[in-house]
């Protein structure tokens, strides 16, 4: 089962919120937002397969990630509310379509159920190129990533998944690289999720376009759309307070 962190109120009066992180992330990345939201509900932040402290697996398909989330939700007790960002958002959508009985509400953060053409394998190459034998602190790894052209924000993000003591990445880079076509794609799925769904995007992001809306509505007929001003794809990092407020307002409506 997926490794997870949990925060807050365990009262059954409010459904738990599960937050599925994106590629190269971990549940720990969402700790600040999870702690804030946990003043009114239990919040669960899992590490997706091949990330963080969750099991290593041979695949990174969305069917498998959706089943991982379903197993976790059955373990903690559903139905739950589910929020997923980027890769986690795609996994959350497939989970909702395959196991709708496990969810009350769904929030999809800055991703659409479509194939993208921007492979992230170059980031894996950058992480592989870091000489971990010389690293004694994360800042040294960040410096090596910067020398390869990785922007400062991503240097900080990637090194959160670095175990400096063990001198290893908490990411299964080999599988993530091999499965990149699946990660940037979206599987053929059947079914419809009829419960309330929010597609929350960054106003400065191009990951979800108006052209995607007919497909989204065919799979999620109750979908609503909202944008966070002055936020990009990493909307929860660009505007954390506004993201938290939007999630809270939607779940409490």
C-alpha positions as CSV (number, residue, x, y, z in Angstrom):
1,X,0.0,0.0,0.0
2,X,1.1,3.6,-0.5
3,X,3.0,5.3,2.2
4,X,1.1,8.3,3.5
5,X,1.1,11.2,6.1
6,X,-2.1,12.3,7.8
7,X,-3.1,15.5,9.5
8,X,-6.0,16.7,11.6
9,X,-9.4,15.8,12.6
10,X,-10.4,12.2,12.4
11,X,-14.1,12.9,13.0
12,X,-16.3,10.9,10.7
13,X,-18.6,13.9,10.3
14,X,-16.4,15.3,7.6
15,X,-15.1,13.1,4.7
16,X,-11.3,12.9,4.7
17,X,-9.4,14.7,1.9
18,X,-6.7,12.8,0.0
19,X,-4.2,14.8,-2.0
20,X,-2.3,13.1,-4.8
21,X,0.9,14.8,-5.8
22,X,2.5,15.3,-9.2
23,X,5.5,13.8,-10.9
24,X,8.8,13.9,-8.9
25,X,6.9,15.0,-5.8
26,X,5.8,13.4,-2.5
27,X,3.1,13.7,0.0
28,X,5.5,15.7,2.2
29,X,5.5,18.5,-0.4
30,X,1.9,19.2,0.5
31,X,2.5,19.4,4.2
32,X,1.8,23.1,4.7
33,X,-1.4,23.2,2.8
34,X,-2.5,19.9,4.4
35,X,-1.9,21.2,7.9
36,X,-4.0,24.3,7.1
37,X,-6.9,22.4,5.7
38,X,-6.7,19.9,8.6
39,X,-8.3,22.3,11.0
40,X,-11.7,21.1,9.8
41,X,-11.0,17.7,8.3
42,X,-8.6,14.8,8.2
43,X,-6.1,15.2,5.3
44,X,-4.1,12.3,3.8
45,X,-1.1,13.0,1.6
46,X,0.2,9.7,0.1
47,X,3.5,9.2,-1.8
48,X,2.5,7.8,-5.2
49,X,4.1,4.6,-6.4
50,X,7.9,5.0,-7.3
51,X,7.9,8.2,-5.3
52,X,8.9,9.0,-1.7
53,X,8.6,6.1,0.7
54,X,6.0,4.2,-1.3
55,X,6.7,0.8,-2.9
56,X,8.8,0.6,-6.0
57,X,6.9,-1.0,-8.9
58,X,7.6,-1.9,-12.5
59,X,4.9,0.4,-14.0
60,X,3.6,3.9,-13.7
61,X,0.3,3.5,-15.5
62,X,-2.7,5.6,-14.5
63,X,-4.8,2.4,-14.1
64,X,-2.2,1.2,-11.5
65,X,-2.0,4.6,-9.8
66,X,-5.8,4.8,-9.6
67,X,-5.9,1.3,-8.1
68,X,-3.3,2.4,-5.6
69,X,-5.4,5.3,-4.5
70,X,-8.5,3.0,-4.3
71,X,-6.6,0.6,-2.0
72,X,-5.6,3.5,0.2
73,X,-9.1,4.9,0.4
74,X,-10.5,1.6,1.3
75,X,-7.9,1.4,4.1
76,X,-8.7,4.8,5.6
77,X,-12.4,4.5,5.0
78,X,-14.4,6.1,2.2
79,X,-16.0,7.9,0.6
80,X,-13.4,10.7,0.6
81,X,-12.8,13.9,-1.2
82,X,-9.9,13.6,-3.6
83,X,-7.6,16.4,-5.0
84,X,-4.9,15.6,-7.5
85,X,-2.3,17.8,-9.1
86,X,-0.7,17.2,-12.6
87,X,0.2,13.4,-12.7
88,X,-1.8,13.0,-9.4
89,X,-4.7,14.8,-11.1
90,X,-4.7,12.3,-13.9
91,X,-4.5,9.4,-11.5
92,X,-7.4,11.0,-9.5
93,X,-9.5,11.3,-12.7
94,X,-9.0,7.6,-13.6
95,X,-9.7,6.6,-10.0
96,X,-13.0,8.6,-10.1
97,X,-14.0,6.9,-13.3
98,X,-13.0,3.4,-12.1
99,X,-14.2,3.6,-8.5
100,X,-16.8,6.4,-8.2
101,X,-18.3,4.9,-5.1
102,X,-15.2,5.8,-3.2
103,X,-15.4,9.5,-3.8
104,X,-17.7,12.3,-2.7
105,X,-16.0,15.3,-4.5
106,X,-13.1,15.6,-6.9
107,X,-10.7,18.4,-7.5
108,X,-8.3,18.3,-10.4
109,X,-5.5,20.8,-10.2
110,X,-4.1,22.1,-13.6
111,X,-4.3,19.0,-15.8
112,X,-6.7,17.6,-18.4
113,X,-7.5,14.0,-19.4
114,X,-5.4,14.4,-22.5
115,X,-2.0,13.4,-23.9
116,X,0.7,16.1,-23.6
117,X,3.8,16.4,-25.7
118,X,6.3,17.7,-23.2
119,X,8.3,14.7,-21.9
120,X,10.0,15.2,-18.5
121,X,12.8,12.8,-19.1
122,X,15.3,15.6,-19.4
123,X,14.7,16.3,-15.7
124,X,15.6,12.6,-15.0
125,X,18.8,13.0,-16.9
126,X,19.7,16.0,-14.8
127,X,19.0,14.2,-11.5
128,X,21.0,11.2,-12.7
129,X,23.9,13.5,-13.5
130,X,24.2,14.7,-9.9
131,X,27.3,13.1,-8.3
132,X,25.6,12.0,-5.1
133,X,28.9,10.7,-3.7
134,X,30.1,14.3,-3.2
135,X,26.8,15.6,-1.8
136,X,26.6,16.4,1.9
137,X,23.7,18.8,1.8
138,X,20.8,19.5,-0.5
139,X,22.2,22.8,-1.6
140,X,25.2,21.1,-3.2
141,X,22.8,18.9,-5.2
142,X,20.8,22.0,-6.2
143,X,24.0,23.6,-7.4
144,X,24.8,20.6,-9.6
145,X,21.3,20.7,-11.0
146,X,21.7,24.5,-11.7
147,X,24.8,23.8,-13.6
148,X,22.8,21.7,-15.9
149,X,20.2,24.4,-16.5
150,X,17.5,23.4,-14.0
151,X,15.7,26.5,-12.8
152,X,16.0,27.4,-9.1
153,X,12.4,26.5,-8.3
154,X,12.8,23.0,-9.7
155,X,16.2,22.6,-8.0
156,X,14.5,23.1,-4.7
157,X,11.6,20.9,-5.6
158,X,13.7,18.0,-6.9
159,X,16.1,18.0,-3.9
160,X,13.2,17.6,-1.5
161,X,13.2,14.0,-2.9
162,X,16.9,13.5,-2.1
163,X,18.0,11.4,0.8
164,X,21.3,13.0,1.6
165,X,22.3,10.5,4.3
166,X,21.7,7.5,2.0
167,X,22.9,9.4,-1.1
168,X,20.0,8.3,-3.2
169,X,16.9,9.8,-4.8
170,X,13.6,8.8,-3.3
171,X,12.4,8.4,-6.9
172,X,12.5,5.3,-9.1
173,X,14.1,7.2,-11.9
174,X,14.5,4.1,-14.1
175,X,10.8,3.3,-14.1
176,X,9.7,6.9,-14.4
177,X,11.9,7.3,-17.4
178,X,10.7,4.0,-19.0
179,X,7.1,4.9,-18.4
180,X,7.2,8.5,-19.5
181,X,4.9,8.0,-22.5
182,X,2.2,6.7,-20.1
183,X,2.8,9.6,-17.7
184,X,2.3,12.3,-20.3
185,X,-0.5,10.4,-21.9
186,X,-4.0,9.4,-20.7
187,X,-5.5,6.0,-20.9
188,X,-8.6,4.9,-22.8
189,X,-11.2,4.9,-20.1
190,X,-14.9,4.2,-19.8
191,X,-17.4,5.4,-17.3
192,X,-18.6,8.7,-16.1
193,X,-18.1,10.4,-12.7
194,X,-21.3,12.3,-11.9
195,X,-20.4,13.8,-8.6
196,X,-19.2,17.4,-8.1
197,X,-15.9,18.0,-9.8
198,X,-13.7,21.2,-9.8
199,X,-11.1,21.8,-12.5
200,X,-8.9,24.4,-10.7
201,X,-6.2,25.9,-13.0
202,X,-3.5,28.5,-12.9
203,X,-4.5,31.5,-15.0
204,X,-1.0,31.7,-16.5
205,X,-0.9,27.9,-17.3
206,X,-1.7,26.3,-20.6
207,X,-2.2,22.8,-19.3
208,X,-6.0,23.0,-19.6
209,X,-7.4,24.7,-22.6
210,X,-11.0,25.7,-23.6
211,X,-10.8,23.0,-26.3
212,X,-10.5,20.3,-23.5
213,X,-13.8,21.2,-21.9
214,X,-16.1,19.1,-24.1
215,X,-14.1,16.0,-23.3
216,X,-13.9,16.9,-19.6
217,X,-17.7,17.4,-19.5
218,X,-18.3,14.1,-21.2
219,X,-16.4,12.3,-18.4
220,X,-17.3,14.6,-15.6
221,X,-20.7,16.1,-16.4
222,X,-20.9,18.0,-13.1
223,X,-17.5,19.7,-13.7
224,X,-17.0,23.3,-12.9
225,X,-14.0,25.4,-13.8
226,X,-12.1,28.0,-11.9
227,X,-8.7,29.9,-12.3
228,X,-6.3,31.3,-9.8
229,X,-5.0,34.7,-11.0
230,X,-1.2,35.1,-11.3
231,X,-0.6,31.3,-11.0
232,X,1.0,28.8,-13.3
233,X,1.0,25.1,-13.4
234,X,2.4,24.9,-9.9
235,X,-0.6,26.9,-8.7
236,X,-0.5,25.5,-5.1
237,X,3.1,26.7,-4.8
238,X,2.5,30.0,-6.6
239,X,-0.6,31.0,-4.7
240,X,-0.8,28.7,-1.7
241,X,-3.3,30.7,0.3
242,X,-5.6,31.2,-2.6
243,X,-5.3,27.6,-3.5
244,X,-6.2,26.6,0.0
245,X,-9.1,29.0,0.1
246,X,-10.5,27.6,-3.2
247,X,-10.2,24.0,-2.1
248,X,-11.8,24.8,1.3
249,X,-14.7,26.7,-0.3
250,X,-15.5,24.0,-2.8
251,X,-15.4,21.1,-0.3
252,X,-17.4,23.0,2.2
253,X,-20.1,24.2,-0.2
